[in-house]
Amino acid sequence: MFSKNNFLGGIFSAFFILFLMKNLTLNLFLSFCKIGAFTFGGGYAMISMVKDCLVDKNKWMTEDDFWDCIALAQALPGVFAINMALYTGLKINGKTGAASAAFGAMLPSFIIIVVIASFFADLNSYESVAKVFAGIRPCVIALIFSPGIAMLKKSKLTIKTLWLPIISLSLICFLGVSPIIVIMVAILLGIISARISYNKIK
Amino acid sequence: MIYLHLFWVFFKIGLFGFGGGMAMISMIRMEVVDNYNWLSANEFTDLLAISQMTPGPISINTATFVGHTQAGILGSAIATFALCLPSILLMIAVLLLFFKHKDSPYVKKTMDFLLPVISGLIIAAAILMCDANSFATPISLLIFGFSLTAHYFYKVNPIVLIVISGVVGYISM
C-alpha cells in the first residue's frame, strides 16, 4: 500500500486539489460531490438527482436549459455523468463551473474505489469472500445482458438494420475485432448513408 | 511506460464511448483483458461487480480500479483523467461551434446506425464474460436467470440483485 507509486500519486493529487481550490465554484462542487456519492447505477440514475438539485432546489438554471444540456451530454461520447456535469456547470458558471461540477462528480467514486482497491487483493484470498463473488459473477453478467437487450428493443430494428447488431456482435465475439473499430465503422456508415439520402432529396 | 499505456487505453475509450457505461465496458474488457493482460477474465468480472455496487459512474469506477491494480493511486488518477479528457476537449469544441449541427441529418442518421451497433457491443461483452469460472455450478445458472428476469422485466435495483446473489453464493457454493 505504501509503494513509490502511491506516494507520487498522493503528491500529484494534493497539488491538483490545491490548484482546483483556487479555481472552484464551491457550491457546484459540493452539490455534485453529494450526487456522485449517493447515486448507484451509473449516469442515467443521476439525471433526476441533478435536476432536483440544480433546477428545483437551487434554481440555478431553468428546466429548458437543463434538458438542452442533457441532450448534448447524451449525443457526445464519453462518460455521461461527466458530460452532464460539464454542460450544466458551463451553463451555470462558465468554464470554472464546468470544471468544478465535473471534478465534484468524479471525486467520490475515485476515493471510494481507491480505498476498496487497496484492500481487495487481500480480501479475495479469504474463502468466504471467494464464495460471495462466485455467486455475484453470474448476476453481473445478467446485469450486462439486460441493458443490451433493452437497447436492442429501443433501436427499433427493421429488416434493413437487423444485420447491424448481429455483425458487430460476431466481429467482436468470434473474430476478436476491437469494439472501438466497430464503432468507428458504424459512424462512417452513418455519414455515408446520410450523404446518399441527402443527395437523393436534392 | 505503464502510465502512458494506461493513459492511451482510457483516452481511446473516453473518445469512442458512445452509449453509456455498459458499451464502454466491452471496450475496457477488450483492452484490459485481451490486449494488455492486465487482469484475468475473472478478476475483471469481480471488478465490475464492485464498480456496480459502489456509487458513481461505472466507467469511472472501473478506470480507477484498473489504474490502481497496475500503478497505485497515480495509475488511478491517470486512468480516470484520461477517461474524462475527451469529454473536456469535446466541450471546448462544442463551445467553439456551439453545436449548430444538433439537428443535422448527419447526426440523426449516424445515431440510427450507432444504436443497434452499441446493443451488439454490450451483448458481446456479456457473452465474452460467460466462461466456466462464472458458471461453476447449476446454482450459477439459476442466479443468472433470476437476475436477468428481475432486472429486465421488473427493474429491480442492481445493488439489491448483487447483494442477493452474494448471499446465495455464500450459502450454496
Interface residues (C-beta under 8 A of the other chain):
Chain A: S3 N5 N6 L8 G9 G10 F12 S13 F16 G36 A37 F38 T39 F40 G41 G42 G43 Y44 M46 A71 L72 A75 L76 P77 G78 V79 F80 A81 I82 N83 L86 Y87 L90 A98 A102 A105 M106 P108 S109 F110 I112 I113 V114 I116 A117 S118 F120 A121 N124 S128 K131 V132 F133 A134 G135 I136 R137 P138 C139 V140 I141 A142 L143 I144 F145 S146 P147 G148 I149 A150 M151 L152 K154 S155 L157 T161 L164 P165 I166 I167 S168 L169 I172 C173 G176 S178 P179 I180 V182 I183 M184 A186 I187 L189 G190 I191 S193 A194 R195 S197 Y198
Chain B: K12 I13 G14 L15 F16 G17 F18 G19 G20 G21 M22 A23 M24 I25 S26 M27 M30 E31 D34 N35 N42 T45 D46 L48 A49 I50 S51 Q52 M53 T54 P55 G56 P57 I58 S59 I60 N61 T64 F65 H68 T69 A71 G72 I73 L74 G75 S76 A77 T80 L83 C84 P86 S87 I88 L90 M91 V94 L95 F99 K102 P105 Y106 V107 K108 K109 T110 M111 D112 F113 L114 L115 P116 V117 I118 S119 G120 L121 I122 I123 A124 A125 A126 I127 L128 M129 C130 N133 S134 F135 A136 I139 S140 L141 I143 F144 G145 S147 L148 H151 Y152 N157 P158 I159 L161 I162 I164 S165 G166 V167 V168 G169 Y170 S172 M173
